[in-house]
Every structure is written in structure tokens, then in C-alpha cells.
Amino acid sequence: MDEHKHILPDTISDELLMQYLEGKLSPQDARRVEEAMASSDFIGDAAEGLSAMDNKENLPHIVGDLNHHLASLTKQQKKRLKKNRPLDINWMVISILVLTIVAVGGYLAVHFMLKHH
């Protein structure tokens, strides 16, 4: 599960956003977070949603729950994609070749049967 530590893109970390919301960042780091929020709707929405929370002490727990839920959904989506994956290209090529051979063989068989009658 370590591969899913953060809900935010790689531009800023969850911790940096949390520190920004708590007003604990230097002006340079705060500007970096604001630039990330301006360039990414996802980060902006995350900051807006987290800042609207009444109980700021629960933010780390909420973000942890979101990370866990996102990881779970991502894992489920990957399973569904694997399950619904189209046939391997090699099997498709083999199937097309077999069908072509059967069709040509059938055509030739009918053609020679009609020719000999």
C-alpha cells in the first residue's frame, strides 16, 4: 500500500498542503503551494475542501482516510481492467488466420465440387 501515500499529484505533498492550510509555511513555500493550486484544479479543489473543514485537527486523519479510499478504488479499478481486458493480440491474429484458412478452404471445396459436376 506504500505506493499510494498521497492523494495529490507530485507537484506538492499532502503534508505541504496541510501546513499551508494551517498557516505554517514560509512565504516562498506558501507561494509554491498557491502556484500549484492555480495550475491544478484538483489541488485547488482539495485545498478548498480541506479548508472548509470545521475541525482542522482531524485533517491528517481525513487525508489518511482519503488516501486509503483512493488506493482501494484504484486497486479495484485495476482488477476490473485486467478482468475485462480484450483478448491478447496473438490470439486475435491466430483466430483471423484460422478463419481465413477455413473460408478459403470452404470456397475452394465448393468451387471444385461445382466444377466436377
N, C-alpha and C positions, 0 to 999 in steps of 0.2 A: 504494500500500500504506500510505500515511501515515494513512489513515482508520482503521486497525486498530493503533494504537500500544499499547493497553493491554488486558489480559485482564480487569481488574477493572471493576466499574461505576464511574460518575462520582463516587461518594462519596469515594473515596481513590485515589491514584495507585499504580502499581506501585512507583515509587521510594519513596513514603512507607511502604508496607508493608515494603519491603526494609530501610529504615532502622529501622523498628520491630523487625524480626527481629534486626537487628544491635545493637539497644540504643542507637541513636544519636539518639533523639528526645527533645525536651523533654517534661516531664510532660504539658503541655497537648496536644501533638501525639500523644503515646502514648495519652492518654485518647480523643482523637478516633478513632484507629485502633481502639481497643478497642470503642468505641461502634459503629463501622461493622461490626466483626466480630460484635458481638452482634445487630445488626439485620439482617444478611445472612448466610444460611447459606453462600452462595457465597464471600464474603470470609473467613468463618470457616474453611471447608474449605481455601481457598487458603493461609491463614496456617498452618494445621495441617500441610498437606502440605509447604509450603516449610520450616517449622521442623524437620520430621523429616529433612530432607536432612543427610547427614553432612558433605559438603564445602560449606560456606557460601560459599566463594569462587566457586563455579560458579553461584550463584543468578542473577546477572544474565544469564548465558548461557542458563540453563534457562528463565527467564522470557521471554527473547527468542525462544527456540525455541517456547515455548507460544504466544506472540503470533503468530508466523509460521504455526504449525499451525492456530490458531483462524481466522486470516484466510483461509487456504486452504480450510478446511472451510466457512466462511461463503460464500465465493465459489462453491464447488461447489454448496452448497445453493441459492443464488440462481439458478444456472444451471438446476438441476433444477426449481425452481418456475416459472421462465419457460417451460421446455420443456413442462411438464405443465399449464400454465395453461389453464383452461377457455376455451371459445370466447368471443369478445368479445360483450358483451350485445347490440350492434346486430345481429350475425349471428343471434343466437338469436331476436330479435324478428322479423327478416325471415323466418327459417325458419318460425316459428309462423304468420305471416301467409300465407305461400305455402301451407303445409299446410292452413290453414283455408279458403283460397280453392279449393284443389283438392278438399277434402272437400265443401264446399258446392256447388261446380260439379258434382261427381260425383253428389251427391244430387239436384240439380235435373235433371240429364240423365236419370237413372234415373226420376225422378218423371214427367217429361214423356213419356218413352218409354212408360211403363206407362199413362199417361193417354190417349195416342193409339192404343193397341192395343185 
